[in-house]
Amino acid sequence: MPTITFKTNIKCAACVAKVTPALNELVGDQHWSVDLTNPDRVLSVEVESVIASDLYAALEKVGYTALEN
């Protein structure tokens, strides 16, 4: 499955917990991760048919942003 990556403003484990319901609903559990050790806080999403604009909207609803790498 292809993976796309996004630079985000997700900064900590509490932030990850806040975006978890939205991302699980959009792409499913186990199909995304956030690298908090990377200075760009990279969100990796395994995709089949997810549209980037849907991902941006899901994150914005919970107060976060993402830019495609």
C-alpha positions in Angstrom: 0.0 0.0 0.0 1.5 3.4 -0.9 2.4 5.8 1.9 2.2 9.6 1.8 3.9 11.8 4.4 2.9 15.2 5.8 4.7 17.8 7.9 2.4 18.6 10.9 2.1 20.7 14.0 1.4 17.6 16.1 3.9 18.1 18.9 3.4 15.5 21.6 1.6 12.3 22.7 -1.4 14.2 23.9 -1.7 15.8 20.4 -1.5 12.3 18.9 -4.3 11.2 21.3 -6.4 14.2 20.1 -6.0 13.4 16.4 -6.4 9.6 16.8 -10.2 9.4 16.5 -10.3 11.6 13.4 -7.5 9.7 11.7 -8.8 6.3 12.7 -12.2 7.2 11.2 -10.6 8.4 8.0 -7.9 5.8 7.3 -8.4 3.1 9.9 -6.4 2.1 12.9 -2.8 0.9 12.1 -2.7 2.8 8.8 -1.1 6.0 10.1 1.7 7.1 12.5 3.3 10.3 13.7 7.1 10.5 14.1 7.5 12.8 17.1 11.3 12.5 17.0 11.4 14.2 13.6 11.6 18.0 13.9 8.9 18.1 11.1 6.6 15.9 13.2 6.0 13.7 10.1 2.6 12.0 9.8 2.8 8.9 7.6 -0.5 7.6 6.1 -0.9 4.3 4.2 -3.5 5.1 1.5 -5.6 3.4 -1.0 -8.2 6.1 -1.8 -7.8 8.8 0.8 -7.8 12.3 -0.6 -5.3 14.7 0.9 -8.0 17.4 1.3 -10.0 15.0 3.4 -7.0 14.5 5.6 -6.4 18.2 6.0 -10.1 18.7 6.9 -10.1 15.9 9.5 -7.0 17.4 11.2 -8.3 21.0 11.0 -11.5 19.9 12.8 -9.4 18.9 15.8 -7.0 21.9 15.6 -4.0 20.7 13.6 -2.5 21.3 10.2 -0.6 19.2 7.7 1.4 20.0 4.6 2.3 17.2 2.1 6.0 16.5 2.0 
